[in-house]
């Protein structure tokens, strides 16, 4: 994931609206170090798991759709995970590659038992079609075959997914520089590792090489802890609950990436940050 780390470092060193407060970082770690409980994957019981390739298929579909919940105040990740779980329990062929290519927006809503259009519904349907077509074309219709081809390497898995599935290939440009995210591809690797407890389809020799994911909750938490400081301009936009469009100056680099690889800070602070972020 060197391209993720190096491009994130480039952004962090040039961020216009966000800075790291080293004293806030040290204080936050002192407060929470050793107090973060170990959380088991699926402790809420919202995910499908059968210890086999169908779980891999479920997770790949889930992570393909795992984005943009906030426009619908009642919709969250739990609705997506549990809705897809129930659909699969009712029909084991619901995520077959040929069926994924044919879903419509209303049919996806029906799977999730959601009463109204989903945020970015057309894009979610497009991604289902893409996943189905590429799985059928190159992987025998099975996401498990992607995993098996990666030699127990999470890094190789992320790279293969980004290469074959454009919808997982999240790049952007910040101040003329290409930035790599690979959020949902990395989440897929992490979900496999968590679901299978590091064994079978979840066995990766390099699981520690993937990065923290560019989730909008992370900077919000770090700001509340006093680790991140926002410019007045950015803070006013956020506090007004105004949407920041993709590619906006105070969007991608300032919010999502600066928390991954802050530079420059002392080696002590770098170790402290690593401890802090292991909790998320």
Residue pairs with C-beta under 8 A, 6 or more apart in sequence:
1 155
1 158
1 182
1 186
1 209
1 210
1 211
3 180
4 180
4 181
4 182
4 211
4 260
5 211
5 260
5 261
7 177
7 178
7 179
7 180
7 257
8 179
8 180
8 211
8 257
8 258
8 260
8 261
9 261
9 263
10 174
10 177
10 179
11 174
11 177
11 179
11 252
11 253
11 257
11 258
12 253
12 257
12 258
12 260
12 261
12 262
12 263
13 263
13 264
14 174
14 175
14 253
15 253
15 254
15 258
16 231
16 249
16 250
16 253
16 254
17 230
17 231
17 233
17 234
17 249
17 250
17 254
18 219
18 228
18 229
18 230
18 231
18 234
18 254
18 255
18 258
19 228
19 229
20 227
20 228
20 229
20 258
20 262
20 265
21 226
21 227
21 228
21 229
22 265
22 266
22 269
24 225
24 226
24 227
24 229
25 227
25 265
25 269
25 272
25 273
25 276
26 269
26 272
27 226
28 222
28 225
28 226
28 227
28 276
29 272
29 273
29 275
29 276
31 225
32 276
32 279
33 275
33 276
36 278
36 279
41 47
41 191
41 194
41 195
41 197
42 49
42 194
42 195
44 78
46 78
46 81
46 82
46 85
47 58
47 59
47 62
47 81
47 82
47 85
47 195
48 54
48 55
48 58
48 84
48 85
48 88
48 89
49 55
49 195
51 196
51 200
53 142
53 143
53 144
53 201
54 88
54 92
55 195
55 196
55 201
56 142
56 143
56 144
56 147
56 192
56 201
57 95
57 142
57 143
57 144
58 84
58 85
58 88
58 95
59 143
59 188
59 191
59 192
59 195
60 131
60 143
60 146
60 188
61 84
61 95
61 100
61 128
61 131
61 143
62 80
62 81
62 84
62 191
63 184
63 185
63 187
63 188
63 191
64 127
64 128
64 131
64 165
64 167
64 168
64 184
65 80
65 84
65 124
65 127
65 128
66 77
66 80
66 184
66 187
67 120
67 184
68 119
68 120
69 75
69 76
69 77
69 80
69 119
70 119
70 216
71 119
72 116
72 118
72 119
75 114
75 118
75 119
79 112
79 114
80 112
83 111
83 112
83 113
83 114
84 95
84 111
84 112
86 113
87 94
87 111
87 112
88 94
88 95
93 99
94 111
96 141
97 131
97 132
97 133
97 135
97 136
97 141
97 142
98 132
98 136
98 141
99 132
100 128
100 129
100 131
100 132
100 135
101 128
101 129
101 132
101 133
101 136
102 129
102 132
103 111
103 125
103 128
103 129
104 125
105 117
105 118
105 121
105 122
105 124
105 125
108 118
108 121
108 124
108 125
108 128
109 115
109 116
109 117
109 118
109 121
112 118
118 124
126 167
127 167
130 165
130 166
130 167
131 165
131 167
134 164
134 165
135 141
135 142
135 143
138 164
139 145
139 146
139 149
144 201
146 157
146 160
146 161
146 164
147 157
147 192
147 201
148 201
149 160
150 156
150 157
150 160
152 203
152 204
152 205
153 204
153 205
153 206
154 186
154 189
154 190
154 193
154 204
154 206
154 207
154 209
154 210
155 206
155 209
155 210
157 185
157 188
157 189
157 204
158 182
158 185
158 186
158 188
158 189
158 210
161 168
161 185
161 188
162 168
162 169
162 182
162 185
163 169
165 185
168 182
168 184
168 185
168 188
169 182
170 180
170 181
170 182
170 183
170 184
171 178
171 179
171 180
171 181
172 178
172 179
172 181
172 246
172 247
172 252
173 179
173 247
174 252
174 253
174 257
175 253
179 252
179 253
179 257
181 214
181 256
181 257
183 213
183 214
183 215
186 210
186 211
186 213
187 213
189 204
189 207
189 210
190 207
190 210
190 213
192 201
192 202
192 204
193 202
193 204
193 207
194 202
195 201
195 202
196 202
196 203
198 204
198 207
211 260
212 218
212 259
212 260
212 277
212 280
214 256
214 257
214 260
215 256
216 255
216 256
217 280
218 256
218 259
218 277
218 280
219 228
219 255
219 256
219 258
219 259
221 280
222 228
222 259
223 229
223 230
227 276
228 258
228 259
230 238
230 254
231 250
233 250
234 250
234 254
237 244
237 250
244 250
244 251
244 255
245 251
246 252
259 277
262 270
262 273
265 273
